[in-house]
């Protein structure tokens, strides 16, 4: 297990211990909750409990990781009810930078926070999800996991086996490495900026899907746009006038994968995209448009106003 952070000793204050471990705590909470705002709240609640505790733990890392896990499990249980009633497609809140850095496992950590992986994690129970995150992503031992989730080690091992089985069954069998995905994404965005419908179509899987999470608070493409022909024409038809009114499509990693942030002429966030790339083609484009899920990225645009102006720019004069 990587023992990043968590020095407990003479001269190290609780503040210093906590700040050193904050990146790990946030990264655990985000993978359990798929929400930046809820993960930040869970980390803050963890700090309050740590600051109020009468004793100093032998291992701040184990103690704080257990606390943030328990808080995240409780939050996830209540969040599940809201997600079942969510209007339209639900997607995780976009994460541009994972604060937990481990160069030796950077690719693995990036994959574990991808939109596709987080959507697979949604299929697990809260306890299965927590055990999987602690064990498979962060390498905690089962004694620590058992303490964190309040179950026996044997029960945690069973939870871990079930979680791995569900995750393995849903994973793509032949995922390209990140460099190959980013090279194809660069070609995709080049074709997009050029309005090259044929070029876009060539890079899209035949059964590609483009779906959006608006939460009923922003415009989107109904239940989605499906098929290479439809998706390529919709993209080419929207992006040129959007850029023409001062909008921008800035490629960058979103949730550790190739994606983009779209902003209006004033730099306000319109939405984010993530690209699922497999077998040399874009399999899915997932857009987060719900303004409630974009505020942590900066000022958020009025997406309805942007769409109206974009549509006006498309009309012949």
Order of alpha helices (4+ residues) and beta strands (2+ residues): alpha-alpha-alpha-alpha-alpha-alpha-alpha-alpha-alpha-alpha-beta-beta-alpha-beta-beta-beta-beta-alpha
